[in-house]
Amino acid sequence: MSDFNIVIVGGGTAGWISAAFLSTQLPLTLGRPVKVTLVEASDIPIVGVGEATIPTLRQTLSACGVDEAEFLRECDATFKHGIEFVQWRKTAAEAPGEAYFHPFGEPITVANHNPARQWSRLGVEERGAFADLFSVQKEMALAGRAPKSLQDRAYDGALPYAYHLDAGCFAEFLKQRFRKRSVEHIIARVVQVNMTEENNIAELLLDDGRTVNGDLFIDCTGFVARLINADNKNSFNSKTDVLFVDRAVTTRVPHRGVADIKGFTRSTAQESGWMWDIALQGRRGVGHVYSSSHVDDETARQTLATYLNADPQSLESRKLDMRIGYHQHQWRGNCVAVGLSSGFLEPLESTGIYLIEMANWALADMIPRFASGANPAARYNEIMSNHYENIVDFLKLHYCISQRRDSAFWRDNTDLKSIPDTLIQKLKTWRDNIPSIYDFDRTTQCFSVTNYQFVLFGMGWPSHVAPDTDKRSEIAAMLAQLAQRRDRLRQFVMRDTVDNKAIFGALGIS
Ligand SMILES: Cc1cc2nc3c(=O)[nH]c(=O)nc-3n(C[C@H](O)[C@H](O)[C@H](O)COP(=O)(O)OP(=O)(O)OC[C@H]3O[C@@H](n4cnc5c(N)ncnc54)[C@H](O)[C@@H]3O)c2cc1C
């Protein structure tokens, strides 16, 4: 039987994850030999950012047969327990240091109660922080605790976790491994995409004069979307009317070693965007993401310098544009876009790499159908647009329920006109009811009831609750039970995890 030929164009995170995943997983689902070729231009750099991930990456790396210890060592990676959001609800002038935590994992439950609902019936000031009461993960992250012990199997641990990683090292790490395994690597630039009348790619012409043919082409060329939009006829669903940030200025700063590693992303709201702060093993990655309609580049750079207490003149930084939205047709003829060529929705909840993973998981099931003559494009496009729309709502949630009105950016973000109808409907429901699993009907939910609860409650939603005074003793009993359960979970986690230092020490990382 002839090989099924997959040609991936692009050697960034999307290209190498796709090469790793499809070359490992497709032979299990296709029933036919698979040949994967990756074409990469040497003179077009990868975007080189994308340092924060969510827990799905563990399953994806495991499915690629990647060794977790090698990955941690070579990608400068650290463990991530969640995200801390600072000054998202109010400005530093109004509430200095105000912050909430969005951990991975489910809130703790208590038998015979609906604890989140009961908790939300308390007045805002007397509630206590939801994430502190219902999860131990923030405490573990702040204490420098790893989510696992030295005995845990790869990708497993007492707590759910993701990673912070160096994007450049990650692409290189996958390249080194999968070139050795089975992926053919061609270094050349695609200069022409020859299409058939049915919108299929007939062949790619490279700058060294070679042509490349394939059964399926995966476009991982980044924002240029060189293949999926080769004829400029693929419409783009821009989301800039909802999500305003479209530019970033980034830098790297040294830290003092493992002791300085915090197991969470810190996201600090700014006048016209927000700042990410991530600790890898060897350095911090810091970036200011902002709306170019609300602030100019120089002011944004100064905001980054101020955050770092650095001299703006000597600060080395890089500016990046972001195209916010996604292509209508992610699968078109015999071409599928994966990564930034498919779309991008700002890095607030680390969904860029997640979308690459989801594309690949879907492709592992759908390519065999395509190979046997069916056309799964419509279903695939529906799945991916569901992913994007779900993420749009969740990202917008962080902005639109803020009480900040200190700048045009926040006033515009909280303006009803900028909030998708789907989110408005949910928020109406949640003024008097807490989020329920039944509010989420899409099959492709990255963010669901748990995530919405952590963010909504973290942001002080709903703020207008008239406390249920006649239920106070019942709620107090529930809270006591909750505290007991939390304490037991804490003991269990402390017993079954070690601190970051021990894990990195065992890996030979100082
Ligand atoms: C500011 C910012 C912050 C981000 N933060 C996060 C984050 O915290 N978490 C997260 O999950 N995601 C994040 N992302 C998204 C993440 O960076 C990307 O999803 C990821 O890096 C994938 O990029 P890519 O491989 O699609 O594109 P790129 O890295 O741009 O790679 C494109 C590749 O295509 C090649 N190429 C282009 N044209 C041609 C051609 N004609 N011929 C041959 N090769 C070609 C290039 O050489 C390159 O190898 C962030 C993105 C931005 C912009």
The ligand as an SDF file (V2000), in Angstrom:
LIG
                    3D

 53 58  0  0  0  0  0  0  0  0999 V2000
    2.7830   37.8810   21.8760 C   0  0  0  0  0  0  0  0  0  0  0  0
    2.3760   36.4420   21.8440 C   0  0  0  0  0  0  0  0  0  0  0  0
    2.3330   35.7120   23.0290 C   0  0  0  0  0  0  0  0  0  0  0  0
    1.9410   34.3750   23.0080 C   0  0  0  0  0  0  0  0  0  0  0  0
    1.8700   33.6850   24.1840 N   0  0  0  0  0  0  0  0  0  0  0  0
    1.3990   32.4150   24.1770 C   0  0  0  0  0  0  0  0  0  0  0  0
    1.3020   31.6780   25.3750 C   0  0  0  0  0  0  0  0  0  0  0  0
    1.6590   32.1430   26.4540 O   0  0  0  0  0  0  0  0  0  0  0  0
    0.8090   30.4240   25.3030 N   0  0  0  0  0  0  0  0  0  0  0  0
    0.4320   29.8520   24.1270 C   0  0  0  0  0  0  0  0  0  0  0  0
   -0.0360   28.7050   24.1350 O   0  0  0  0  0  0  0  0  0  0  0  0
    0.5550   30.5210   22.9790 N   0  0  0  0  0  0  0  0  0  0  0  0
    1.0370   31.7730   22.9660 C   0  0  0  0  0  0  0  0  0  0  0  0
    1.1870   32.4420   21.8040 N   0  0  0  0  0  0  0  0  0  0  0  0
    0.9150   31.7270   20.5530 C   0  0  0  0  0  0  0  0  0  0  0  0
    2.1050   30.8570   20.1960 C   0  0  0  0  0  0  0  0  0  0  0  0
    3.2750   31.6430   20.1470 O   0  0  0  0  0  0  0  0  0  0  0  0
    1.8880   30.1990   18.8460 C   0  0  0  0  0  0  0  0  0  0  0  0
    0.6560   29.5330   18.8540 O   0  0  0  0  0  0  0  0  0  0  0  0
    2.9680   29.1840   18.5590 C   0  0  0  0  0  0  0  0  0  0  0  0
    4.2470   29.7040   18.7270 O   0  0  0  0  0  0  0  0  0  0  0  0
    2.8120   28.6290   17.1670 C   0  0  0  0  0  0  0  0  0  0  0  0
    3.3440   29.4870   16.2010 O   0  0  0  0  0  0  0  0  0  0  0  0
    3.3930   28.9080   14.7280 P   0  0  0  0  0  0  0  0  0  0  0  0
    4.2520   27.7080   14.7160 O   0  0  0  0  0  0  0  0  0  0  0  0
    2.0180   28.7870   14.2220 O   0  0  0  0  0  0  0  0  0  0  0  0
    4.0590   30.0950   13.8890 O   0  0  0  0  0  0  0  0  0  0  0  0
    5.5750   30.6190   13.8350 P   0  0  0  0  0  0  0  0  0  0  0  0
    6.2960   30.4220   15.1060 O   0  0  0  0  0  0  0  0  0  0  0  0
    5.4820   32.0130   13.2970 O   0  0  0  0  0  0  0  0  0  0  0  0
    6.2770   29.6990   12.7570 O   0  0  0  0  0  0  0  0  0  0  0  0
    6.0870   29.8770   11.3860 C   0  0  0  0  0  0  0  0  0  0  0  0
    7.0340   28.9700   10.6230 C   0  0  0  0  0  0  0  0  0  0  0  0
    6.6640   28.9930    9.2530 O   0  0  0  0  0  0  0  0  0  0  0  0
    7.8040   29.1370    8.4680 C   0  0  0  0  0  0  0  0  0  0  0  0
    7.4070   29.7710    7.2200 N   0  0  0  0  0  0  0  0  0  0  0  0
    6.6930   30.9150    7.0310 C   0  0  0  0  0  0  0  0  0  0  0  0
    6.5320   31.1560    5.7100 N   0  0  0  0  0  0  0  0  0  0  0  0
    7.1470   30.1350    5.0550 C   0  0  0  0  0  0  0  0  0  0  0  0
    7.3440   29.8160    3.6880 C   0  0  0  0  0  0  0  0  0  0  0  0
    6.8680   30.5960    2.7030 N   0  0  0  0  0  0  0  0  0  0  0  0
    8.0530   28.6970    3.3840 N   0  0  0  0  0  0  0  0  0  0  0  0
    8.5470   27.8870    4.3460 C   0  0  0  0  0  0  0  0  0  0  0  0
    8.3780   28.1370    5.6640 N   0  0  0  0  0  0  0  0  0  0  0  0
    7.7050   29.2600    6.0120 C   0  0  0  0  0  0  0  0  0  0  0  0
    8.7640   29.9740    9.3130 C   0  0  0  0  0  0  0  0  0  0  0  0
   10.1120   29.7970    8.8920 O   0  0  0  0  0  0  0  0  0  0  0  0
    8.5010   29.3560   10.6870 C   0  0  0  0  0  0  0  0  0  0  0  0
    9.2940   28.1940   10.8210 O   0  0  0  0  0  0  0  0  0  0  0  0
    1.6050   33.7590   21.7840 C   0  0  0  0  0  0  0  0  0  0  0  0
    1.6850   34.4850   20.5950 C   0  0  0  0  0  0  0  0  0  0  0  0
    2.0600   35.8110   20.6170 C   0  0  0  0  0  0  0  0  0  0  0  0
    2.1290   36.5630   19.3220 C   0  0  0  0  0  0  0  0  0  0  0  0
  1  2  1  0
  2  3  1  0
  2 52  2  0
  3  4  2  0
  4  5  1  0
  4 50  1  0
  5  6  2  0
  6  7  1  0
  6 13  1  0
  7  8  2  0
  7  9  1  0
  9 10  1  0
 10 11  2  0
 10 12  1  0
 12 13  2  0
 13 14  1  0
 14 15  1  0
 14 50  1  0
 15 16  1  0
 16 17  1  0
 16 18  1  0
 18 19  1  0
 18 20  1  0
 20 21  1  0
 20 22  1  0
 22 23  1  0
 23 24  1  0
 24 25  2  0
 24 26  1  0
 24 27  1  0
 27 28  1  0
 28 29  2  0
 28 30  1  0
 28 31  1  0
 31 32  1  0
 32 33  1  0
 33 34  1  0
 33 48  1  0
 34 35  1  0
 35 36  1  0
 35 46  1  0
 36 37  1  0
 36 45  1  0
 37 38  2  0
 38 39  1  0
 39 40  1  0
 39 45  2  0
 40 41  1  0
 40 42  2  0
 42 43  1  0
 43 44  2  0
 44 45  1  0
 46 47  1  0
 46 48  1  0
 48 49  1  0
 50 51  2  0
 51 52  1  0
 52 53  1  0
M  END
$$$$
